[in-house]
Amino acid sequence: MSDIQAQSNGNGEFDEPNPPEVSVILVTWNSGDILSRCLEDLSRQVFKGYELIIVDNGSSDTVGLNLNELSRSFDLRIERLVSHLGFAAANNIGARLARSKWIALLNADAFPEPDWLENLLHAAQQNPDCTAFSSRQVQYHMPDLLDGAGDAYHISGLAWRNGYNLPADKYGLEQKEIFSPCAAAALYRREEFLGLGGFDEDYFSYFEDVDLGFRLRLNGGKCLYVPEAVVRHVGSASTGRRSDFSVYYGYRNLIWTFFKDMPSPWIWIFLPFHVATMLFFAIYITLRGQGRAIWSAIFDAIRGLPKMLAKRKAIQKNMKIKPGNVLKFMSRGIFEPYQEFIKRNQAK
């Protein structure tokens, strides 16, 4: 394991003679046994020309990493953070340490099939106009069901994983352009990722991948869903799927993304829909017993709006597409957010 970082020449390329083709960035926080399982599956990848960057996000559990054993299996760097900086910041650190043209983000609870990385890179080679690629996620505990086929974004500001909880043998089988990748298992062109500032570190965790996907689109980028690149995803293994943590950060960041990224005139046209949708879900989640988490998220989102609106000015000023083009890959059905919410909350 080496702590020597290659130097970029400023164009996303590196001065070292033979840099790896892709850098796999794995952020871990109190991940326990699932990290060992993920690393075991990574070691079986058919494609071997990658480096692995593990960013330990200030873990407090007692599960240690055997560096000598890992070094025999991977071209490895481990970056240990002294405190939990959040999923967004930890991945940005990994991206800056990467030595390759492509960065593949992988959650510790996303277990890749042996040809996962090979299929992502093949799709990248075949589709040079795309800057991001999303994997096919199947549910780890119920592999006959999809966990997601990339992310959808609705005009109300809500987002969800395409095909969640649908039969895996019938849905998500075709390669297609989608709104944005789910960062649990995604491939990005490193130059574009860092050029846009990576994930917004004010988000800490949740919705940062949707926000980045939105900014990539405004910058003229495209995202492709690759059904051949499969991972088995546990989902929210560290934070809990319905925890107050996920409710707070998910909804706060959802609001910020809408105000940061939605271009004019659509932000004004869809604003009433956004407000009405947020009120509906706030009431629903309150009745579910998590009122403190959801209302704290809303109030803190409002308090943070001045900072987000300042970011909006730069994002909209540098937009490279016409505002109408971004609507092509948004979901626009009036009842879609409610249907997706009910479907997810009825899942076992």
Backbone hydrogen bonds, N-H to C=O, Kabsch-Sander energy under -0.5 kcal/mol:
donor,donor_aa,acceptor,acceptor_aa,energy
2,S,76,L,-0.7
5,Q,3,D,-0.5
9,N,13,E,-2.0
15,D,7,Q,-1.7
21,E,49,G,-1.6
22,V,49,G,-0.9
23,S,102,W,-2.3
24,V,22,V,-0.5
24,V,51,E,-3.1
25,I,23,S,-0.6
25,I,104,A,-2.9
26,L,24,V,-0.6
26,L,53,I,-2.8
27,V,25,I,-0.6
27,V,106,L,-0.5
28,T,55,V,-2.4
34,I,31,S,-1.3
35,L,32,G,-1.0
36,S,32,G,-0.7
37,R,33,D,-1.8
38,C,34,I,-2.4
39,L,35,L,-2.6
40,E,36,S,-2.1
41,D,37,R,-2.0
42,L,38,C,-2.3
43,S,39,L,-2.2
44,R,41,D,-0.9
45,Q,42,L,-1.8
46,V,114,P,-2.7
50,Y,48,K,-1.9
51,E,22,V,-1.8
52,L,75,D,-3.3
53,I,24,V,-3.2
53,I,51,E,-0.5
54,I,52,L,-0.6
54,I,77,R,-2.6
55,V,26,L,-2.2
55,V,53,I,-0.6
56,D,54,I,-0.7
56,D,79,E,-2.3
57,N,28,T,-3.2
57,N,55,V,-0.7
58,G,56,D,-1.7
58,G,81,L,-0.5
64,G,62,T,-0.7
66,N,64,G,-0.5
67,L,65,L,-1.3
70,L,66,N,-2.6
71,S,67,L,-2.6
72,R,68,N,-0.9
72,R,69,E,-0.5
73,S,69,E,-0.6
73,S,70,L,-1.3
74,F,70,L,-1.8
75,D,50,Y,-0.5
76,L,74,F,-1.1
77,R,52,L,-2.2
79,E,54,I,-3.2
79,E,77,R,-0.5
80,R,78,I,-0.6
81,L,56,D,-2.8
81,L,79,E,-0.6
85,L,83,S,-0.9
87,F,204,F,-0.5
88,A,204,F,-2.4
90,A,86,G,-2.1
91,N,87,F,-2.0
92,N,88,A,-1.9
93,I,89,A,-2.2
94,G,90,A,-2.0
95,A,91,N,-2.5
96,R,92,N,-2.1
97,L,93,I,-1.6
98,A,94,G,-1.1
102,W,21,E,-1.1
103,I,188,Y,-2.6
104,A,23,S,-3.0
105,L,103,I,-0.6
105,L,186,A,-2.5
106,L,25,I,-2.3
107,N,184,A,-2.8
108,A,27,V,-0.7
110,A,107,N,-1.7
111,F,109,D,-0.6
111,F,232,R,-2.8
113,E,230,V,-2.6
116,W,113,E,-2.2
119,N,115,D,-2.4
120,L,116,W,-1.8
121,L,117,L,-2.3
122,H,118,E,-2.0
123,A,119,N,-2.1
124,A,120,L,-1.9
125,Q,121,L,-2.2
126,Q,122,H,-2.1
127,N,123,A,-1.2
130,C,127,N,-2.0
131,T,222,K,-2.1
132,A,222,K,-1.5
133,F,187,L,-2.7
134,S,224,L,-2.6
135,S,185,A,-1.6
136,R,226,V,-0.5
136,R,229,A,-3.3
137,Q,135,S,-0.6
137,Q,148,G,-2.7
138,V,136,R,-0.5
138,V,231,V,-2.4
139,Q,142,M,-0.5
139,Q,145,L,-2.5
140,Y,233,H,-2.2
145,L,142,M,-2.4
146,L,166,L,-2.9
147,D,137,Q,-3.3
148,G,137,Q,-1.8
149,A,150,G,-0.7
149,A,162,N,-1.7
151,D,180,S,-2.8
152,A,160,W,-3.5
154,H,158,L,-3.2
155,I,331,S,-1.9
157,G,154,H,-2.3
160,W,152,A,-1.7
162,N,150,G,-2.9
164,Y,161,R,-1.6
165,N,146,L,-2.7
166,L,163,G,-2.1
168,A,144,D,-2.9
170,K,167,P,-1.6
171,Y,167,P,-1.6
176,K,225,Y,-0.9
178,I,223,C,-1.9
179,F,151,D,-0.7
180,S,151,D,-1.3
183,A,181,P,-0.6
185,A,182,C,-1.7
186,A,105,L,-1.9
187,L,133,F,-2.5
188,Y,103,I,-2.8
189,R,131,T,-2.2
190,R,101,K,-2.6
190,R,188,Y,-0.6
193,F,189,R,-2.3
194,L,190,R,-2.7
195,G,191,E,-2.1
196,L,192,E,-1.5
197,G,194,L,-1.8
198,G,193,F,-2.5
201,E,199,F,-0.7
203,Y,200,D,-1.7
204,F,201,E,-0.6
205,S,203,Y,-2.4
211,D,207,F,-2.3
212,L,208,E,-2.1
213,G,209,D,-2.4
214,F,210,V,-2.4
215,R,211,D,-2.3
216,L,212,L,-2.7
217,R,213,G,-1.9
218,L,214,F,-2.4
219,N,215,R,-1.4
220,G,217,R,-2.1
221,G,216,L,-3.3
223,C,178,I,-0.6
224,L,132,A,-2.2
225,Y,176,K,-3.2
226,V,134,S,-3.0
229,A,226,V,-1.5
230,V,228,E,-1.0
231,V,136,R,-2.4
232,R,111,F,-2.4
233,H,138,V,-3.0
233,H,231,V,-0.6
234,V,109,D,-2.7
240,G,236,S,-2.1
243,S,240,G,-1.0
247,V,243,S,-2.1
248,Y,244,D,-2.8
249,Y,245,F,-2.3
250,G,246,S,-1.9
251,Y,247,V,-2.1
252,R,248,Y,-2.2
253,N,249,Y,-2.0
254,L,250,G,-1.4
255,I,251,Y,-1.9
256,W,252,R,-1.9
257,T,253,N,-2.4
258,F,254,L,-1.9
259,F,255,I,-1.9
260,K,256,W,-2.4
261,D,257,T,-2.6
262,M,257,T,-0.5
262,M,258,F,-1.5
266,W,263,P,-0.5
267,I,263,P,-1.5
268,W,265,P,-0.8
269,I,265,P,-1.8
270,F,266,W,-3.0
271,L,267,I,-0.8
274,H,270,F,-2.5
275,V,271,L,-2.7
276,A,272,P,-2.5
277,T,273,F,-2.4
278,M,274,H,-2.4
279,L,275,V,-2.2
280,F,276,A,-2.1
281,F,277,T,-2.3
282,A,278,M,-2.4
283,I,279,L,-2.3
284,Y,280,F,-2.3
285,I,281,F,-2.8
286,T,282,A,-2.0
287,L,283,I,-2.4
288,R,284,Y,-1.2
289,G,286,T,-1.6
290,Q,285,I,-2.4
291,G,286,T,-0.6
294,I,290,Q,-2.1
295,W,291,G,-2.5
296,S,292,R,-1.8
297,A,293,A,-1.8
298,I,294,I,-2.0
299,F,295,W,-2.5
300,D,296,S,-2.5
301,A,297,A,-2.0
302,I,298,I,-2.2
303,R,299,F,-2.3
304,G,300,D,-1.7
305,L,302,I,-1.2
308,M,304,G,-1.8
309,L,305,L,-3.2
310,A,306,P,-1.5
311,K,307,K,-1.6
312,R,308,M,-2.2
313,K,309,L,-1.5
314,A,310,A,-1.0
315,I,311,K,-2.3
316,Q,312,R,-3.1
317,K,313,K,-1.9
318,N,314,A,-1.7
319,M,316,Q,-1.0
320,K,218,L,-3.0
321,I,218,L,-0.7
325,N,322,K,-1.6
326,V,322,K,-0.7
326,V,323,P,-0.7
327,L,324,G,-0.9
328,K,325,N,-1.0
329,F,326,V,-0.8
330,M,327,L,-1.7
331,S,153,Y,-3.0
336,E,333,G,-0.7
339,Q,335,F,-2.3
340,E,336,E,-2.8
341,F,337,P,-2.1
342,I,338,Y,-2.4
343,K,339,Q,-2.3
344,R,340,E,-2.3
345,N,341,F,-2.2
346,Q,342,I,-1.4
347,A,343,K,-0.5
347,A,344,R,-0.7
